[in-house]
């Protein structure tokens, strides 16, 4: 068990969180949530040891290994395959294990023999992820791992994490991905950290309910306070009621005033719609394009009003290029692109950030997208993108990557449209903003062509698919679940076939069943003892906090006898707590070793 005890962290006078305590138990997979800037990445760095807490401490078991995906990468081997193999624990470093992982993360057979230095930044991050995963740390820390992955690699990673044998803390703006992987949610909210068993929605609903109750209670208490103050002001000068007025005054002094909760800023999306009588907004006929070899050939599909065409597949196969050809940034080899005369198109592309003028302010960029230079409207849109007031006057050159993406979204919101071309619009958005964007697109009555790896967007929005799948491009009409059921991804079919052939022998099944039975018999009593120790530790921590509070209260009034009694009791509790932690860490290590042993035996069976 990992114990995080009363930690605090600030940057430049800005408090991220304080008095934060939680535990991470064996095999827990935790989704770390919170708004952008709340301190999620900082908390991962604290857990990894790359940063120090300002207050409190983080306690790990002995010989505990933490794996963290670092942003600054250093390569030591000549090839991608060798780089991954060197991170495999133990003396034997089987190449097939590294190759299988790399293939799942989107590396082709040719790419595994390349030098890491020639890879794109996205694939270098995938390589770093492979190195961390294959090292099999006790605690795996992942910060937005899906940002650099395509939809197939995300599905592969999801299946891998579902079978993860250690502990996991992961940050992701993709709610569906997160909820499918995690067992617990850790939420940074209003400078506090809270942990809860279950998916993200359970945590969000609980916080919303508590804040609603808090606000209602605050309003009720404020009315009660005003009534008491009115009574005191009216009757304290009257002899007959003076004593009651004083009593009410003492009562008033004891009522702790609740502060009104600050309204947290939220991105607001509403795509203004340009009315049209057109049914077909865009028609693609026989479209072909490529570089040295074709990316897509003879591709045909329509985009109708109210329809969302999702473009999906592995990275590097031509999804972004297809949108750039449709937008007119690239000239097709062959084929025809026909927009309806009433079509009003807005394009959000990954390279559009480079088209922002560095010396323009946010306000000026948004005004440039408005048909008429309306400063008031530009300020309103900037505010919806969290650039309120004077923040709208910041020049583009000083903005972060995420802030520039928000400016691009603001420019789209500035002009009515009926056809949206969107390439990975969720990049740089947190979970709340991603949810808000999904809701706004679901309400948009026009047509949408969408490149995304977010399966929630595909399930909610998509009615038609352009699928880049293992070198082939095809059009599929139907929902995302229809596609998975009727066609599916090529590599997943291969995995199922391999699994079926590998588990068909009756003798192997029988041997594995015997090992599973033995594992349960050996590990069950040990795990029961672990659970008991966890309970005892929790109770002792509560008793320690109680005695600490009593000791402080006794110190305030200089009560020597109570100070002595509470001090002795506190030391005894602390000694017992230390013994229980030591017993827990020793037993947890034993359980982990036995689990690894049985895992190896099952693999060999």
Buried (B, 14 or more C-beta within 10 A) or exposed (E): BBBBBEBBBBEEEEEBBBEBBBBBBBEBBBBBBBBBEBBBBBBBBBBBEEBEBBEBEBEBBEEBEBBBBBEEBEBEBEBBBBBBBBBBEEEEBEEEBBBBBBBBBBBEEEBBEBEBEEBEEBBBBBBBBBBBBBBBBBBBBBBBBBBBBBBBBBBBBBBBBEEBEBBBBBBBBBBBBBBBBBBBBBBBBEBEBBBBEBBBEBBBEBBEEEEEEBEEEBEEBBEEBEEBEEBBEEBBEEEEBEEBBEEBBEEBEEEEEBEEEEEEEEBBBEBBBBEBEBEBBBBBBEBBBEEEEBBBBEBEBBBBBEBBBBBBBBBBBBBBBBBBBBBEEEEBBEBEBEBBEEBBBBBBBBEBBEEBEEEBBBBBBBBBBBEEEBEEBBBBBBBBBBBEEEBBEBBBEEBEEBBBBBBBBBBBBBBBBBBBBBBBBBBBBBBBBBBBBBEBBEEBEBBBBBBBBBBBBBEBBBBBBBBBBEEEBEBBEBBBEEBBEEBEBEBBEEBEEEEEEEEEEEEEEEBBEEBBEEBEEBBEEBBEBBEEBBEBBEEBBEBBEBBBEBBEEBBEEEEEEBBEBBBEBBEEBBEBBEEBBEBBBEBBBEBBEBBEEBEEBEEEB
